[in-house]
Amino acid sequence: MTDNRPADENPKRAPARWPRLIAAAVVVGAVAAVVYATLPERGKEIAGAAAQCAASASVASRVAPFAKGEVAAMAVSKTPRPAIDVSFDTPDGKRVSLADFRGRSVLLNLWATWCAPCRAEMPALDRLQAQLGGEHFEVVTVNIDTARLERREAFWKEIDIRHLTFYTDPKADIFQVLKRTGKVVGLPTTILIDSNGCELGLMAGPAEWDSEDAMSLISAALKN
């Protein structure tokens, strides 16, 4: 007598599938367990970031109307998130990060001596620091030259920088980190960060940083 049932329903062949089904179930269960275990930590991370930057949303909304004129290219965030904690060197070779500036608002600017727009805007950044820099705000310009490093200080002296601190990153790691996260595609790039360490706005390209437009934008970020 011929058995016309499908092969999977043949009682003599069905047991051959059981080891595969059991193995698949074990794998799925293990993956599910890993995902379940990591969800709480990820949830805590998201909640922590939201809590850190909750107050920054109102600061960003206050800043947004001032992104015009000379600083119209500043893309102000509607939902600020913690700034990426990049690091760089102080003039005495000490490694610092953005976390070390917590409690002060920061205008982070990446530049290089081979970047003509960077060179053009540097005197204005120096004047901005002279006007508004202090206990509550700092213009943090980070040079990312990786070769012929003597050109950095020569340029600094040539344009008579008096108020900016000479921050550097000779390996350009800061550029690569921000590039991977989509924050930078070229130079100069400038990021406005509030005293909570949250990113308020991002600008690609140069600006007249000592202009009335720029001063108004920065002042709006500094209001209590």
C-alpha positions as a Python dict, from the first residue, in 0.01 Angstrom:
ca = {
    (1, 'M'): (0, 0, 0),
    (2, 'T'): (139, 335, -102),
    (3, 'D'): (160, 621, 153),
    (4, 'N'): (43, 934, -35),
    (5, 'R'): (105, 1178, 251),
    (6, 'P'): (367, 1456, 203),
    (7, 'A'): (716, 1360, 310),
    (8, 'D'): (696, 1587, 621),
    (9, 'E'): (386, 1399, 734),
    (10, 'N'): (546, 1061, 688),
    (11, 'P'): (596, 932, 1040),
    (12, 'K'): (914, 753, 935),
    (13, 'R'): (1078, 1078, 807),
    (14, 'A'): (943, 1342, 1046),
    (15, 'P'): (1185, 1266, 1331),
    (16, 'A'): (1476, 1367, 1103),
    (17, 'R'): (1361, 1730, 1126),
    (18, 'W'): (1352, 1746, 1504),
    (19, 'P'): (1723, 1812, 1566),
    (20, 'R'): (1716, 2102, 1318),
    (21, 'L'): (1401, 2248, 1474),
    (22, 'I'): (1541, 2215, 1824),
    (23, 'A'): (1871, 2378, 1720),
    (24, 'A'): (1686, 2666, 1554),
    (25, 'A'): (1473, 2718, 1862),
    (26, 'V'): (1782, 2728, 2082),
    (27, 'V'): (1947, 2992, 1859),
    (28, 'V'): (1633, 3208, 1846),
    (29, 'G'): (1596, 3182, 2221),
    (30, 'A'): (1957, 3280, 2280),
    (31, 'V'): (1929, 3584, 2050),
    (32, 'A'): (1606, 3690, 2218),
    (33, 'A'): (1769, 3660, 2558),
    (34, 'V'): (2059, 3882, 2451),
    (35, 'V'): (1827, 4144, 2304),
    (36, 'Y'): (1611, 4139, 2615),
    (37, 'A'): (1913, 4176, 2840),
    (38, 'T'): (2046, 4479, 2651),
    (39, 'L'): (1718, 4666, 2618),
    (40, 'P'): (1709, 4800, 2976),
    (41, 'E'): (2059, 4950, 2947),
    (42, 'R'): (1978, 5107, 2612),
    (43, 'G'): (1657, 5241, 2758),
    (44, 'K'): (1850, 5396, 3045),
    (45, 'E'): (2095, 5553, 2800),
    (46, 'I'): (1816, 5708, 2594),
    (47, 'A'): (1635, 5828, 2904),
    (48, 'G'): (1955, 5977, 3044),
    (49, 'A'): (2029, 6164, 2722),
    (50, 'A'): (1674, 6298, 2709),
    (51, 'A'): (1693, 6413, 3070),
    (52, 'Q'): (2033, 6577, 3020),
    (53, 'C'): (1909, 6782, 2725),
    (54, 'A'): (1547, 6843, 2827),
    (55, 'A'): (1617, 7202, 2928),
    (56, 'S'): (1827, 7257, 2615),
    (57, 'A'): (1522, 7240, 2389),
    (58, 'S'): (1400, 7574, 2518),
    (59, 'V'): (1748, 7722, 2470),
    (60, 'A'): (1755, 7596, 2111),
    (61, 'S'): (1413, 7744, 2039),
    (62, 'R'): (1537, 8077, 2174),
    (63, 'V'): (1849, 8060, 1956),
    (64, 'A'): (1675, 7952, 1633),
    (65, 'P'): (1535, 8297, 1533),
    (66, 'F'): (1888, 8439, 1542),
    (67, 'A'): (2026, 8194, 1284),
    (68, 'K'): (2013, 8451, 1007),
    (69, 'G'): (2230, 8693, 816),
    (70, 'E'): (2597, 8613, 873),
    (71, 'V'): (2507, 8297, 1067),
    (72, 'A'): (2210, 8182, 857),
    (73, 'A'): (2393, 7854, 786),
    (74, 'M'): (2370, 7753, 1152),
    (75, 'A'): (2134, 7452, 1164),
    (76, 'V'): (1971, 7476, 1507),
    (77, 'S'): (1846, 7149, 1654),
    (78, 'K'): (1479, 7113, 1754),
    (79, 'T'): (1567, 6823, 1985),
    (80, 'P'): (1917, 6877, 2125),
    (81, 'R'): (2121, 6568, 2211),
    (82, 'P'): (2444, 6532, 2410),
    (83, 'A'): (2743, 6650, 2209),
    (84, 'I'): (2991, 6379, 2116),
    (85, 'D'): (3266, 6388, 2377),
    (86, 'V'): (3564, 6445, 2149),
    (87, 'S'): (3910, 6517, 2288),
    (88, 'F'): (4208, 6732, 2190),
    (89, 'D'): (4530, 6880, 2329),
    (90, 'T'): (4588, 7198, 2529),
    (91, 'P'): (4896, 7416, 2457),
    (92, 'D'): (5091, 7228, 2727),
    (93, 'G'): (5008, 6888, 2575),
    (94, 'K'): (4736, 6786, 2821),
    (95, 'R'): (4450, 6587, 2669),
    (96, 'V'): (4108, 6733, 2745),
    (97, 'S'): (3758, 6660, 2620),
    (98, 'L'): (3432, 6850, 2582),
    (99, 'A'): (3321, 6701, 2914),
    (100, 'D'): (3584, 6918, 3081),
    (101, 'F'): (3393, 7227, 2963),
    (102, 'R'): (3063, 7122, 3122),
    (103, 'G'): (2905, 7421, 3292),
    (104, 'R'): (3015, 7657, 3014),
    (105, 'S'): (2870, 7707, 2669),
    (106, 'V'): (3117, 7630, 2389),
    (107, 'L'): (3153, 7727, 2025),
    (108, 'L'): (3364, 7435, 1896),
    (109, 'N'): (3544, 7515, 1570),
    (110, 'L'): (3757, 7275, 1364),
    (111, 'W'): (4018, 7433, 1138),
    (112, 'A'): (4345, 7375, 953),
    (113, 'T'): (4612, 7602, 807),
    (114, 'W'): (4553, 7457, 457),
    (115, 'C'): (4185, 7561, 475),
    (116, 'A'): (4149, 7913, 329),
    (117, 'P'): (3799, 7980, 476),
    (118, 'C'): (3931, 7868, 816),
    (119, 'R'): (4214, 8117, 799),
    (120, 'A'): (3977, 8393, 692),
    (121, 'E'): (3738, 8350, 985),
    (122, 'M'): (3998, 8300, 1259),
    (123, 'P'): (4046, 8672, 1345),
    (124, 'A'): (3668, 8708, 1386),
    (125, 'L'): (3661, 8405, 1619),
    (126, 'D'): (3937, 8569, 1822),
    (127, 'R'): (3732, 8888, 1848),
    (128, 'L'): (3423, 8688, 1948),
    (129, 'Q'): (3621, 8532, 2232),
    (130, 'A'): (3741, 8878, 2336),
    (131, 'Q'): (3383, 9008, 2340),
    (132, 'L'): (3191, 8720, 2500),
    (133, 'G'): (3448, 8471, 2628),
    (134, 'G'): (3481, 8418, 2999),
    (135, 'E'): (3343, 8213, 3285),
    (136, 'H'): (3028, 8111, 3100),
    (137, 'F'): (3144, 8082, 2738),
    (138, 'E'): (3453, 7988, 2537),
    (139, 'V'): (3535, 7976, 2168),
    (140, 'V'): (3723, 7646, 2136),
    (141, 'T'): (3912, 7634, 1806),
    (142, 'V'): (4087, 7301, 1742),
    (143, 'N'): (4356, 7279, 1474),
    (144, 'I'): (4372, 6942, 1292),
    (145, 'D'): (4690, 6982, 1084),
    (146, 'T'): (4872, 6647, 1068),
    (147, 'A'): (5188, 6755, 882),
    (148, 'R'): (5428, 7050, 887),
    (149, 'L'): (5299, 7137, 1231),
    (150, 'E'): (5523, 7441, 1255),
    (151, 'R'): (5279, 7620, 1023),
    (152, 'R'): (5011, 7626, 1294),
    (153, 'E'): (5190, 7856, 1535),
    (154, 'A'): (5341, 8060, 1253),
    (155, 'F'): (4991, 8137, 1127),
    (156, 'W'): (4872, 8205, 1483),
    (157, 'K'): (5144, 8467, 1524),
    (158, 'E'): (5098, 8605, 1174),
    (159, 'I'): (4735, 8703, 1238),
    (160, 'D'): (4811, 8809, 1598),
    (161, 'I'): (4567, 8584, 1785),
    (162, 'R'): (4541, 8715, 2140),
    (163, 'H'): (4232, 8565, 2303),
    (164, 'L'): (4185, 8210, 2173),
    (165, 'T'): (4355, 7911, 2334),
    (166, 'F'): (4578, 7710, 2100),
    (167, 'Y'): (4399, 7373, 2105),
    (168, 'T'): (4526, 7106, 1862),
    (169, 'D'): (4473, 6747, 1750),
    (170, 'P'): (4773, 6648, 1534),
    (171, 'K'): (4620, 6307, 1454),
    (172, 'A'): (4290, 6466, 1344),
    (173, 'D'): (4100, 6206, 1548),
    (174, 'I'): (3836, 6465, 1635),
    (175, 'F'): (3762, 6513, 1265),
    (176, 'Q'): (3729, 6139, 1202),
    (177, 'V'): (3500, 6086, 1501),
    (178, 'L'): (3269, 6368, 1397),
    (179, 'K'): (3281, 6259, 1033),
    (180, 'R'): (3169, 5905, 1122),
    (181, 'T'): (2870, 6046, 1306),
    (182, 'G'): (2774, 6278, 1021),
    (183, 'K'): (2864, 6596, 1205),
    (184, 'V'): (3137, 6709, 969),
    (185, 'V'): (3213, 6674, 598),
    (186, 'G'): (3470, 6950, 555),
    (187, 'L'): (3631, 7254, 713),
    (188, 'P'): (3558, 7476, 882),
    (189, 'T'): (3289, 7312, 1094),
    (190, 'T'): (3144, 7484, 1400),
    (191, 'I'): (2922, 7335, 1671),
    (192, 'L'): (2736, 7537, 1933),
    (193, 'I'): (2710, 7349, 2264),
    (194, 'D'): (2528, 7469, 2574),
    (195, 'S'): (2637, 7450, 2937),
    (196, 'N'): (2464, 7112, 2977),
    (197, 'G'): (2689, 6963, 2710),
    (198, 'C'): (2406, 6946, 2457),
    (199, 'E'): (2441, 7035, 2090),
    (200, 'L'): (2231, 7337, 1997),
    (201, 'G'): (2344, 7390, 1640),
    (202, 'L'): (2586, 7292, 1365),
    (203, 'M'): (2739, 7504, 1090),
    (204, 'A'): (2936, 7390, 786),
    (205, 'G'): (3146, 7669, 639),
    (206, 'P'): (3280, 8003, 762),
    (207, 'A'): (3100, 8297, 921),
    (208, 'E'): (3170, 8650, 1041),
    (209, 'W'): (3175, 8548, 1404),
    (210, 'D'): (3216, 8899, 1542),
    (211, 'S'): (2921, 9033, 1343),
    (212, 'E'): (2602, 9159, 1506),
    (213, 'D'): (2420, 8849, 1381),
    (214, 'A'): (2672, 8612, 1539),
    (215, 'M'): (2686, 8806, 1865),
    (216, 'S'): (2307, 8798, 1892),
    (217, 'L'): (2298, 8423, 1829),
    (218, 'I'): (2562, 8346, 2091),
    (219, 'S'): (2406, 8587, 2342),
    (220, 'A'): (2070, 8412, 2300),
    (221, 'A'): (2238, 8082, 2391),
    (222, 'L'): (2394, 8234, 2703),
    (223, 'K'): (2078, 8383, 2854),
    (224, 'N'): (1965, 8219, 3175),
}
